[in-house]
């Protein structure tokens, strides 16, 4: 059964319509996207207007594995221009059966059974800590309550000289990297990834934890912080208000650069031959 699921892609063709007539116009199969948020809440969506034009379908589900199942109506519909296009409901077990019926419930258009724990999207890592020893950093987080063996901790980082993120992945819940230049400012971010195909049939990762900025083992701030750092100041970190008092900085030489949806500004002046890295507070 698991090998069958391994052939699935991000958008899953879940099966043939259970009942249809030649004049109904329904497609032979339904493409449905399934997400199980940290094994706590299910989200199942479908292209309502393309699959069921002019028909506002109803959705029901059950986690019962007995012969006589108790079907529950969708508690929270997701809408696409007033048409039901998805459902949110609580995850109650590993085996899920779903049913989509026409508007008045008289005809079943689609039904399917699946393993809900093959579609888990993990939560963000919690209590992320950075341990520095010279030019080496070890990043760790709290161990999740369940399915740790199915998770990997991914660390990404880049300096102002890097165009792309550098990435390292290790078993949950610790990952390390070395070779950081103490004269450079680095951005770091981490997330949890679910193993494919051994645990998931789809490649789901958590959202990124808040980005942080470091220089020579010193935390400069997070994605909402304002800081100024310059290698020529022997690693001294100055807040933006302090920098306003530095008379030798020629503000006419300041220009903005936009990268990765974050604003970066670079300054240079007569006394600082290398760049000064300024990250303003996001609006």
Secondary structure, 3 states (H helix, E strand, C coil): CHHHHHCCCCCEEEEECCCCCCCCCCCCEEEEEEEEECCCEEEEEECHHHHCCCCCCEEEEECCCCCCCCCEECCEEEEECCEEEEEEEECCCCEEEEEEECCCCCCEEEEEEEEHHHCEECCCCCCCEEEEECCEEEEECCCCCCCHHHEEEEEEEEECCCCCCEEEEEECCEEEEECCCCCCEEEEEEEEEECECCCECCCCECCCCCCEEEECCEEEEECCCCEEEEHHHCCCEECHHHHCCCCCCCHHHCEEEEECCEEEEEEEECCEEEEEEEECCCC
